[in-house]
């Protein structure tokens, strides 16, 4: 009982939720154990199809995937995710060392690439670097606005107690708004914090993603995401 309680407390404080995909159980467990020692929570999938099933219900902060897997390899997994609008940050692990494989990793949407065999300490450093760039919330935080609830330790979004699946970018945009509920959030700040863009080069992308959020979150009784013309956006309980 004491162990279970201690484990639950540790999970609540985990820095990030990471999906590890590898068809070699020993490698997956080794990576998972190293991530746990670094303070992260993990989910393990034995192949690409299992990873897709998990990602339909969960919103991890990071994907670490092997390339050489049967049925659906790591590159194909990334291609399917990106084509469906899932922009979860990803690190690719592979025994391949050819330059064309490095190019394919980044072409398919990987954020980083690590050849096997690798040193676990280097993997942890790369994981933390990608997570820093992703701008995570503090684990365990809960944000509420109107019918919306963001449960950070699960990276979950609920509307009227029903789970709603958001892409990584949509999730970050929602968090930016909800952390400043009732206040003006300027478009230029969203562009810089989420996309790393200047105002002139990416002025329309925020409006596009705001429309995605409205489509997924607004209800018959709640239309709380408002545009302040020429300034930015707000989110409110009413």
ABEGO torsion letter per residue (X at the ends): XAAAAAAAAAAAABABBBBBBBABAAAAAAAAAAAAAAGBBBBBBABAAAAAAAAAABBBABBBBBABBBGBBAAAAAAAAAAAGBABBBBBBBABABAAAAAAAAAAGBABBBBOBBBAAAAAAAAAAAAAAAGBBBBGBBBBBEABBBBAAAGBBBBGGBBBBBBAAAAAAAAAAAAABGBBBBAAAAAAAAAGBBAAAAAAAAAAAAAAAAAAABBAABBABBBBBGAEBBBBAX
